[in-house]
Amino acid sequence: MTDQDANKKLLRIHKRRLQVLKEQKATFGINAPPHIDIEIEDLEAEIEKLQQGGTETFTPEASLPADLPPAPKKLN
């Protein structure tokens, strides 16, 4: 898979995720959790970057502060 193919695939994935988040935001209305707005903004920025030919890939972990506690472990 070339970088261009990978970027196209990422673009499709990000657009799908963005659509789902926008639907969730519409469902929640004014009571939408803030993380939805934040992720929408992040995805819109990443989509714009990919459409302009950017080669950096989006990783949600990269946008988080470094001092967050570790995620809880899943129970069986």
NORUR-V689621 format. One record per residue. N is the residue number from 0. SS is DSSP state (~ for helix, > for strand, _ for the rest). PSI is psi in whole degrees, -180 to 180 (* if undefined). OMEGA is omega as a letter, one per 40 degrees, with the letter a starting at -180 (* if undefined). Layout:
# NORUR-V689621
n=(N & N)
ss=(SS & SS)
psi=(PSI & PSI)
omega=(OMEGA & OMEGA)
This chain:
# NORUR-V689621
n=(0 & 1 & 2 & 3 & 4 & 5 & 6 & 7 & 8 & 9 & 10 & 11 & 12 & 13 & 14 & 15 & 16 & 17 & 18 & 19 & 20 & 21 & 22 & 23 & 24 & 25 & 26 & 27 & 28 & 29 & 30 & 31 & 32 & 33 & 34 & 35 & 36 & 37 & 38 & 39 & 40 & 41 & 42 & 43 & 44 & 45 & 46 & 47 & 48 & 49 & 50 & 51 & 52 & 53 & 54 & 55 & 56 & 57 & 58 & 59 & 60 & 61 & 62 & 63 & 64 & 65 & 66 & 67 & 68 & 69 & 70 & 71 & 72 & 73 & 74 & 75)
ss=(_ & _ & ~ & ~ & ~ & ~ & ~ & ~ & ~ & ~ & ~ & ~ & ~ & ~ & ~ & ~ & ~ & ~ & ~ & ~ & ~ & ~ & ~ & ~ & ~ & ~ & ~ & ~ & ~ & ~ & ~ & _ & _ & ~ & ~ & ~ & ~ & ~ & ~ & ~ & ~ & ~ & ~ & ~ & ~ & ~ & ~ & ~ & ~ & ~ & ~ & _ & _ & _ & _ & _ & _ & _ & _ & ~ & ~ & ~ & ~ & _ & _ & _ & _ & _ & _ & _ & _ & _ & _ & _ & _ & _)
psi=(126 & 167 & -38 & -42 & -42 & -41 & -39 & -41 & -45 & -41 & -44 & -44 & -46 & -40 & -40 & -46 & -41 & -42 & -44 & -44 & -39 & -36 & -41 & -43 & -42 & -38 & -45 & -28 & -137 & -18 & 16 & 135 & 145 & -30 & -26 & -47 & -42 & -45 & -36 & -47 & -44 & -44 & -40 & -40 & -42 & -40 & -44 & -42 & -44 & -37 & -26 & 4 & 17 & 147 & -8 & 141 & 149 & 130 & 119 & -34 & -31 & -23 & 0 & 148 & 148 & -17 & 16 & 146 & 158 & 153 & 146 & 149 & 145 & 142 & 151 & *)
omega=(i & i & a & i & i & i & i & i & i & i & i & a & a & i & i & i & i & i & i & a & i & i & i & i & i & i & a & a & a & a & a & i & a & a & i & i & a & a & i & i & i & a & i & i & a & i & i & i & i & i & i & i & i & a & i & i & a & i & a & a & a & a & a & i & a & a & i & i & i & i & i & i & i & i & i & *)
